Every structure is written in C-alpha cells, then in structure tokens.
Amino acid sequence: MSDGITWLTDAWRGDAPILFVTFARGISPRDLAVRLGALPGEVLGPITFAEAERLTFNDRESARVARFGECAGWSYAVEQGWHSKASWAHPDVSAGGVEVLHLTQKPDDPPRECWYYRDGQTVGRFDIGDIPDEGMAFLLRAFEEAGLLDDDVSEEFDSSRATLTALQQHFGLSLPRQEILNGRLPAAVTATVPPESLGA
C-alpha cells in the first residue's frame, strides 16, 4: 500500500520540524542530492530525522542536510535546515531532461509553495492551497477532482491536503512516511553555511 504524500500536511503542522521535499524523475537519489548542493561522493551513513535535525540546528555542523531515497518511480530528497536549492526558480536542478517537483514549507514566510521544473526550465509555481498558474494548467483536472475548483466548500475543507492529493494523483507521488519520520536514510550535506538567499 502506498503512503502517498498527503501525510505531509500533518508533518508540517504546528511546531513540527522543517521538512522540504524534492522529487526528481530521470536521475538517481544521489544525483538529486548533488543537484541540491551535496559534494559528489560525500554521503553520510544512514541517519534519522532527529539526527539530521541536530546537524542543522543544535550541533550546527551544517546548514542543510538531505536524506534521500526512491519511491514510486521518483527519486526524492527530504531536507532539513535552511531552504532548499530547489526553491525560488532554480531550474538547473532539472537540467538534461530531468523532471523536478519541489514542495517548500516556508515556515518563516508562508504560504507553502510548489515549484515544477522540467529539462532546465521553470514550468511554473503556485501556493499550496491555491490554483496553479498558467504554466501549470495541466494540473487543473486533478485539482478539480480534489475539490479545489469548487465555489462552495465547507469550512472544514483542507485545501493543503487537497493540493497534495491532486499532485499525488497526477504525478503518482509517494513517500515512505515511517522511513522518513522514524527510520534511517542515506544523507548528504547540501549546504555548509546558511545561503545568502532562498534557493541558494
């Protein structure tokens, strides 16, 4: 059974630790970590969510750490620490025919965002919970099926969860929840010092 990605809405709530998520299709998980800033060949042993958190916040041995793997045909990286290089129009992460989808939590500057790159180009971006821009119009059917285009929605409607449902359905995305939150994954440092700007 697939874990999907809608569980991220729970992981992002309240005082939960920061978690930036990048999916890539067309490269290996290690290559994705390199595109996010890791040095080739410098991979840490498998570490936990809490250990990555200590490296970036408590021990301050690095500014950003990615733990990575593969699920449902996509490579993925979950980063903790400073904002991911995949944020804010960094289309180079998708160079060479690669497809990249990035979900940025933006805890200090909401709302959360989704960025989509393909073959070195920025296809589009939108705030999670909102309707995609023109470059992402191909997602509208999935958004409609998730109830995001309805004019009359209840106050209980969770637009963030519905957005992740739409992305999950359209792209076939999934993340192993227990491995990410409670298990160990290979890791790499993707920034040794705080970047001067978002997405650096």
Sequence and secondary structure as in RCSB ss.txt:
>XXXX:A:sequence
MSDGITWLTDAWRGDAPILFVTFARGISPRDLAVRLGALPGEVLGPITFAEAERLTFNDRESARVARFGECAGWS
YAVEQGWHSKASWAHPDVSAGGVEVLHLTQKPDDPPRECWYYRDGQTVGRFDIGDIPDEGMAFLLRAFEEAGLLD
DDVSEEFDSSRATLTALQQHFGLSLPRQEILNGRLPAAVTATVPPESLGA
>XXXX:A:secstr
    STTHHHHTSTT    EEEEEESS HHHHHHHTT  TT  EEEE HHHHHIIIIIS S SEEEEEEEETTEE
EEEEEES  TTSSS GGGGTTT EEEEEE  TTS S EEEEEETTEEEEEEETTS   GGGGGGHHHHHHTTTT 
SS  TT  HHHHHHHHHHHHHT    HHHHHHS EEEEEEESS  SSTT 
